[in-house]
Amino acid sequence: MRDTPDDDIHPLFHGAPKATEFRKLRKRIIRNVREAIEHYGMVQPGARWLVCLSGGKDSYTLLAALYELQWRGLLPVDILACNLDQGQPGFPATVLPEFLSRMGVPHRIEYQDTYSIVVDKVPAGRTYCALCSRLRRGNLYRIAREEGCSAVVLGHHRDDILETFFMNLFHGGRLATMPPKLVNEEGDLFVYRPLAHVAEADCEAFARAMNYPIIPCDLCGSQDGLQRMQVKQILDGWEKNSPGRRQVMFRALMNARPSHLLDPKLFDFAGLTLGSREFDANAGEIPRLD
């Protein structure tokens, strides 16, 4: 990396704190984002990315990290920032367009009142998140196609991925989570999550230190009591009792051993014979149960 003042990288870094602690934080975030992009093969030179911004701490961190990597010549893609205003009551519609214009970031602001649809369709007492997410995703895919983008880039971080894994484990009866890279159902767009290796606490610390104009994520009033919040509280408790537990669990998601699970679609248990040594190339030795 070039040795240069943070302010020279991009207006997004103007006024960055000079403290050593912040510099270490920024470098850690950039390293983790670069690692995820390279590890999961996200870069196609000359591609155009639709980077989705909610105005929360995660999306600001994502945008800044991508611009720094682009400035350093490590991300040869075209970036178009996008905010989808879904019509939630109290949403400060001018915050993001003013911020992005001031930062010189190419952007598109789209208004689609999906909130009214969700309120009309979701029964009283139920949470809005599932339908809201589907409507948002459909609109973002449409915008990406209209703008000639090959990828929709989202700001989900490491903790989001862990929480989703445990939600599926506890409530969905499956081992699955948000993948860092996937192809949409239509097969014409990639979906990337470059913050996959970044801790939520780092996003929080970075966005706050940079004094970005953060928009709250609870405008719809449907967040209290969600299964995700319950899972988050469980993970917070584990982390408090054993610091570093989140990172250990995240590494486990990168180290799956099909022969040590129970899914016959992933591993041929029926075909396993005595004396076989090629039972699972990724599993290592079968543990002895002496």
N, C-alpha and C positions, 0 to 999 in steps of 0.2 A: 504494500500500500504506500501511496505517496505520503510524505510527511508534510502536512499543510494545515493551517488553521481551519477549525471546523466551519467558520463563517465563510470560507472560500469555496466550500463544497457546493452549496446551494442555498438560496434564501430560506429554505426549510430549517437550516441550521443557524440562521442568524441569531446572535445572542446566546449561543450555547454556553452553558457554564464551563468555566475553566478548571474546575476542581478535578483532581486526579480521580476521585471516585466516579464522577460522571463520565470522564474519558474511558475509564475501564468498562463502565456500563455500555456505552455506545459501541465500543470495540467488540464486546461480547455479543451484543445484538447483531451487529453486522456479520461477525464470524458465524453465528448460528444460522442466520438467513442465507448466507452464501453456502454454508454446508448443506442446508436443506435443498436449495436450488440445484446444487451439483449432484447431491446424493440421489435425488429422485428424477434427475434428467428433465428439468423444467425448461431449459433454454433452447429455443430454436432461433438462431440468428436471423434478424430481420422481422421477427414476429411483432405483433401489436397486442399489448395487454390492456384489458379493461380492469383497472384497479378499483375495487368497490370500497367506498368510504361511507361509514355510518356517522362519523364525527366523534366516535369513541376513541379511547386511548389506544386500542389495538390497531385501528385503521390508520391513525396518524403515525404510529410507529412503523407500520408496514410501508407507508408511502415514503417516509424519510429514509428508511433502510434501502428501499429499491432505488431511490434517487442517488444515494451515496454509492451504491454498487454500480449504477449506470455511469456516474461521474468518474469512477475509478476504472472504467473500461471493462468491468466484470459482468455486465448485464447488457448485452447488445440487442435490446428490444426497445420498441416505442411504447411509451406509457401514456394512457389516457385515464385520468381519474374520473370516477362517476359516483354521484350520490343519487339514490332513489328516494325522493320524498313521498312517503306512503300516506300522508294526510293525517298522521297522528295529532290529536289535539295538543297544542302547545309546542309543536316542533318549530324551532327557530330557523325558518327557511333561508334567512340571509347569511347565516354564520359561515357555512361551507363555501358558497360561491364567492363571498367577499374574501375569505381566507385564501382560497385557491388562486383567485385573481391577483391578490397581493403577492403571493409566492411565485407567480409566473408559471403555474402548473396547468397544462392543457386539461380541460375538464368538460364534462357534460352533466347538467343537472336535469333530472327527469322527475316530473310530478305525475303520480298515479295514485288515486285515492283508493288504495286497497284496504285501508283501515275500515271504511264504511262497509265494504263487502264482508270483511271478517266479522265485524260486530253483528251484521245481519245473519250470517250463516252459522256462527258458533253459538251453541246453546248457553244459556245463562249458567254461570258457575264454572264453565270450562275455560281453559287457557287458550289464548289466541295463537300461540307460537307456531304450531304445525301448519295451519292454513296460511298464516302470514308469511311463513318461510317459503312455502310453495309458490305463492303469488309473487313474492319478491324475486325468487330464482327465475321464474318464467320471464319476468320483465327484464332482468339483467341479461339473460340469454338473448332476448330480442335486441336489446341495445348493443350487445357485443356484435351481433350479426350486422346490424345497421352501420356500425362503425368500422367494420372490417377487421375485428379483433379475432384472434385464434384462441384466446384464453381469457377466462374470467378469474380474477385473482382476489382471494378472500383473506380476511385478517384473523382467522382462527389460529390460536396459539397452542402451545404444548398442553396447558391446563384444560382448554376446551376439548382437546383430543382425548385426554385422560378421562374427563368427566363423561364424555360420550361413550367411551368404552365401558365404564361402570354402569351407566344408564342402560346400555344394551345387556350387560351381564345381569343386573338386578331386575330389570323390567321387561327386556326383550327376549331373553332366553337365547342369546347368541353372542359369540365373540366377534365384535366388529366395532369400528370407530370411524371417525372422519379420516379418509386417506389424504395424504399430502398432495396427491396427483390422481385425477381420474378423468374419464371422458364422459360427457353427458349422454343421456339416453338416446338422443338423436344422432350421436356420433360425430358431431361437427365442431365441438368446442372442448378444450381442456378446462379443467377447474384446478387451480393451484392454491396451495396454502403455504407460502414461503415462511410464515412464522411458526411452522410446525415444531421447531426445536427451541423456540423462545418461551421463557417462563412468563406467565401473566404479570408477576411482580416486576419484571424488567420492563414490560410495556408500560405499566403504571408509573414506575419511577421515571422513565424516559419522557413520556408525554407530559407529566407534571413538571419536570425540570425545564422542559422547553416551553412551558406555559401555552401549549396549544389550546384553542377554544373548544374544550370537550363538551359534547352534547350528551346528556344523560340517556341511558339505555332503557329506562323504565317509563317512558312517556305513555305507553298504552295501559299502564296500570295492571298488567296481567302477570307480573313476575313473581309476586309473593307466593310461597308454597309450592313452587314448581319442583318437579323431581330433580331437575338439574341443581337447584339450590340445595336440596337435601344431600345430593351426592357431593357437592362442593364442601358442605359442612363436614361430611365424613372425611374427605381428603384433607381438609384443613386440620382436623383433629389428629389424623395420622402424621401429618407433617410437623405439627407442634410437638408431638411425643417423640418423633424420630426424624429430625431435620435431614432433608435429602431424600426422603421416601418417594416423593413425586418423581424425581429424576430416575430413581431405581425402577419404579413401575413403568416409566416411559421407555426406558431401555429394554424392558421385557417385551414391549410391543414390537421392538425391532429385532427380537431374538426368539421368534416362534419356532417350536419344534413339533411338527405335525405328528410324529410317531409317539409323542408323549401326551397327546390329547386324545379325544375320543371320536373324532369325525372320520368315518371310513371313506368319505369322499375325498379327503385330503391325504390319507395314508392307507395303503393296502394291507390292513390287518389280516384279512383272510389269506392273503398270499404269503404271509410271513412264515418261514420254515426254520426248523432247528438248524443251527450251523450257519445261518445267513448272516453275512457281515454288511451287506449293502441295504440295510433296512431304512436308513434315512441319512442322506449325505450331510444334513445340517444338524443332526441330533447328537453326534458324538457317541460315546459308549452307552449301551443299555445299562442303567444303574443296577447294581447287585442289591438284592434284598436280604442279605444274610442277617 
